[in-house]
Amino acid sequence: MKILTPSPAELTLGRAATPIAFIRAIVTGYRRLGMDPAKALAQAQIPPALLDDPDARVTAAQMEVMSGAAMQELDDETLGWFSRRLPWGSYGMLCRASLTAPTLEVALKRWCRHHRLLTDDIVLTFNQQRGSATIRIVEHTALGELREFCLVSTLRYLLGYACWLVDSRIALAETTFPFPAPRHADAYHYLFPGPVRFDADAASLSFDARYLELPVRRDEKALQAMLQRALPLTVLQYRRDRLLVHSVAQILVADAAAAHTAEDVAAQLNTSVRTLHRQLKEEGVSLQRLKNEARRERAIKLLLQTRKPVKQVAAAVGFDSEKSFARAFREWTGVAPSAYRTGAPAKTSQPAPPR
């Protein structure tokens, strides 16, 4: 793996959102080995005086250059976190070991298992239960002043690689850290979109277990290209979520009678309304179509499994009147609700798709 250095313009352009605390942690790694970080700071165009400002921020490009220079100078891809160095190329080996996995689940299990071959100062565990998957960090060694940077980077490396591997955004249900919220806590929501909880028992990230079934979409050629500039994966946010349609449908089915505005659905998915509509369009569906599908399935279930009057079924799936429900139901299935309940044949050979 080699570092492609951004241009001077790229270093200073863009939003400075990376906390200076992470740069100070890299500097601490230098000083632990009795080495001078001046060259790396200069390459990243970070004035040494900036280290004394606890509220200072740098750009993602500056962080990339600083990290890359430090990894090469220290010959340690973990920048001094652990009791032994992880020489240049260690994480590339982890990536390659997971590349041939058929699914994300197998890839993550391999990553956790093989990470233990590199160090046992921390151990990554994988757990799946009740529809949720969790990666948890177990600390076996006191990490001291580098603890925050180590735990944040370890989880972010893994998340970035996982998203790249399946070519999809992985929506996080929760990310936790075993320390109080730092003064730069706002930066965590960029690194880990979704709920972030501090003062937890351990560092972890959790997500919908359905992502585990996604197939690995990268090959050796793609890996070689990625390793040319791997560090941006630690801040790259994927736009496409390959489970978005399933996630939206799950929200809608949970309460088919609710209005479910785009704003409400987007908020529950920790995304913007614009992103929601764009990604649904990329998948060839619309929010209205998914709402209609949820209403149809709920209506069919109530008609076949209960004796509720059609008027009550209409209300239960969000229609103001029995008439408007009957019209929509006929468009969906080809027959009226009462006829569907009694098993009357549809007037069309195939149910009409929801609109």
N, C-alpha and C positions, 0 to 999 in steps of 0.2 A: 504494500500500500504506500502511495506517495501523496504528498500534499501539493495541490495546485493553489498557489497563493493568489487571492483576489487582488485586483488592481488597487492603487491608492485611492481612487475615487470610490470603489466599492466598499472600502474599509470604513469610510466616513459617511457614506450615503445610507439611507435607511434609518429606521427607528432604533434608537439606543434603548434597548429593553433588558439587556443582560445585566444582572446586578454585579457591581464591582466586587462583591464578596466572593464571586466565583474566580475572578482574576486574582484576588488576594490569596485564594486557596492554592492556585497554581504557583504563585510566588513562594508560598510556604513550602511547597514540594521542592523547589530549588534550594531554599535555605536549609532544609533538613539535610541535604547532601552537600552543603557548603558551596553551592554553585550560584552564579550571578544571573538573575533573570533579565538584565538590562537589554541584551540583544533581542530576546523574544518580545519584550515590551516595545522596543523601538520598531520591530517588524510589524507589530500590530498597531502602531501609532497610538500607544497608550502612555501619556505622560506619567512618570512615577508619582508625581504629586497627587494624581487622581486616586491613588490607592488610599489616601488618608481621608477621602470624602465618603462616608458610609452610605450616602444616598446617590452616589454616582452610578451611571449606567454606561455600557458600551454596546456597540452594534453586534449582531450575530456574526458578521464577517470578521470583526476584530477578535471575537472570542474564538473563532475558527483558526485564525492565524496564530494566536497566542497558544492555543491548545496544541496545534500541530507542531509548532516550533519547540514547545516544551517536551512533547512526547519524543521527538527526535533527539534533542539535546540530553534529556535524562535517560533515554532509551527505556522509557517506561510508559506504557499506554494508560496506566492508572495514575500517573502523576504523583506517586508517593503515598497513595492511600494505604497500601498493604505492607505486610512485613517482608515481602519479597517483590522485586520488580516483575512486571509483565512486559517482556521485551517487545520491540516493534514487530507487529504482525500477529500478536496474540489474539486480538479480537477478530482479525481476518480469518484465523483458523476456526473460531467459533462460528462465524458466518458460513464458512465453507462446510462445516460439519452438519449444519442445519439445512443447507441448500437442497439436498436430495430428498428431503422429507416430502411425503405426499400431501400432507395437510399442515395447517398452522399448529394444530395440537401436537403433532409429532415433532415439529420443528422447535416448539417452545420446550418440550420435554428434553430434547437433545441439548438445547442451549443451557438449561438449568443443570443437567447432568455433567456436561463438558466444562461448564464454568468452574465446577468443583475441582477439576483437574488443574486449573490455573492457580487457584488459591482456596484455602479453607478459612480465611479470615472472615469472609461472609459466605453464606450458602443461599442459593436461590431455590425456592420450593414452588412446585406447581400443584394447584388444587382445583378441583371442579366439583361443584355441588349445587343443587337446586337452580340449575340454569345459569350459574355464574362461574366464571373462571378467575382465579386469583394467582398472581405471582407475588411471592412474599420474600423479603430478605431477612435471613436470620444472622445476626451479628455474633461472631465467635471471638472477636478481638475488639478492644477499645480503639475506635478510630480517631479519637481526640478532636482536634480543631478541624480536621478534614472530613469529619463525619457527614455534615450536610452535603458537601460537594460530592462525596463518594456515593451516597445513597441516591441523590437526585440524578447524577450522571448514569449510574448503573441502571436505574429504571428507565431513564430516557433513551439510553443506548438500545435497550431491549425493545422498547415501544417503537422507536424509529425503525429498527431492523424488521420487526414484525409487520409493520405497515408496508414497508418496502417489499417484503417477501410476498405478500398476498395482493399488493397493489391496491390497497384500500385503507381509508381512514378507519381506525378502530375506536369507536366511541367508548369512553371510559365511564363506568358507573361510579367509581370512586378511586381516589389516590390518597394514601395515608403516609404520614411521616411521624417518627417517634421523638419529636422535639417540638418546642413551642413555635408558633408562627414567627418567622423572622421579619424584620422591618421591610424586607423586599418581598413579602408574601404575594403581592399582586403579580409578580413574574411567574409564579407557579401555575397560574391559570392559562398561561400561554404555552408552557411546557407540557402541562397535563390538563387539557381542556375537560371541564366537568368538575364535579365536587371534589375539593381537596380538604382533607382533615388532618390537623396537627395534634400533637400530644397523644398519638395512637400507640399501640403496643409495638408496632413494627412498621417498616416501610413496605408498601405494597401497592399494587394497582389491580383493579377488578374490572371486568367487562363481560358482556353477554357471551355465554358459552357457544352460541351459534357461530361466532367468528372462527372457532376452532375447526369447523368443518370446511372453511375456505381452502381451496387448493393453492399450493405454492405455484407462483406464476413466473419465477425468475430462473435463469439458467446460468451456467458458468460464464458465458459472455457478458451477461448483465451484471454479474457479480464483479467481474474484472473492471467494468466501467464504473460501477458504484464505488469500488475501493480506491479509485483514482481520487475521489473526493468524498470520503465517507462521513466526515464530521458534520456536514449540514444535516444529516439524518437526525441529529440530536435536537434540531429545532424545526425541521420540515413538518408542516401540517398538510396532510393529504386532503384534497378537496372531495374526492369520491368515497362514499361509504357503500360498500357492496351489500350491506344488510339494511340499508335505509328503508327500502320498501317494506321489509318484514317488520322493522321497528315501528314504522308509522302504522301499519296494519294492526299491530299488537295494541297500540294506544287506542286506536279507533274501536277495535272489537271489545276492549275492556268496558266501554260505555258508548254503545251505538246510538243512544238517544241524545248525547251531548252535542253541542254545536261544533266543537272541535275547530276553532279558527286556526288559521295558519300560524298566528302568533302563539297560541297555546301549544300546538304541536311542536313548533320549533323550540320553544322554551324547555319542553320536556326532553328534547333531544340535545340540548345544549348547543344549538346552532342558530343561525340567523334565518329569517323568513326567506330572504333572497336565496341563500344556499339551499334551503329546503326545496323551494320550487325548482331551482336549477337542477339539483340532483335527481329529483323525481322525473323531470323532463328528460334527463339523460337516460333514465331507465324506461322511458316510454309510457309513463303513467302521470296522472295528476292527483292532487289531494282530493278533489271532488270525486274522481272515479274510485279511489280507495274508500272514501266515506260511503259511497253508494254500495260498494261491495260488502262493507261491514254491516250496513243496514239490511241489505238483502239476506245475508247469512243469518243475522239475528231474527229477522222476520220469518224466514223459513223454519227456523228452529221453534219459534213460538207457535206458529201455525200447526206444526206437526206434533209437537210434544206437549202442548197445553190446550185448554178449552177457552182461552181468553177470547172475548169478542174481537172482531177485526178492528173495531175502533180503539180498543185498548192496545192491540198489537201495533197499530199505527203510532200511538203516543209513545209506546215503549221504544220505538226506533227513530223517534225524533220528528214525526210528521204532525203538523198542526190540525189536519183534518183527515177523516177516513177517505174522502174523495181523492185528495192529492196522493195519499198512500196507494190507493187502489190503482191510480193511473201509473204511478212509478213502478208498482209491482208488476203490472201487466207488461210494461216495457222491458222489465228485467227477465221475466219468465214466460211471457206469452199468454198467461191466463190471469184471471182475477184471483185475489187472495182466497175467497171462499171456495172457488173451484179448485185451487191448488190443494187446499185442505182436504177436499173430498176425493182427490185423485183424478180430476178431470184432465184429459189430454190437452197439451198446449196446442195453440193454433199454428205455431211454427215448429219446425223440426229441431231447432236449437234455441236455447234461451238467448234472448238478446243481451249483449254485454252491457253492464252498468255504464251510465254516462256521467 
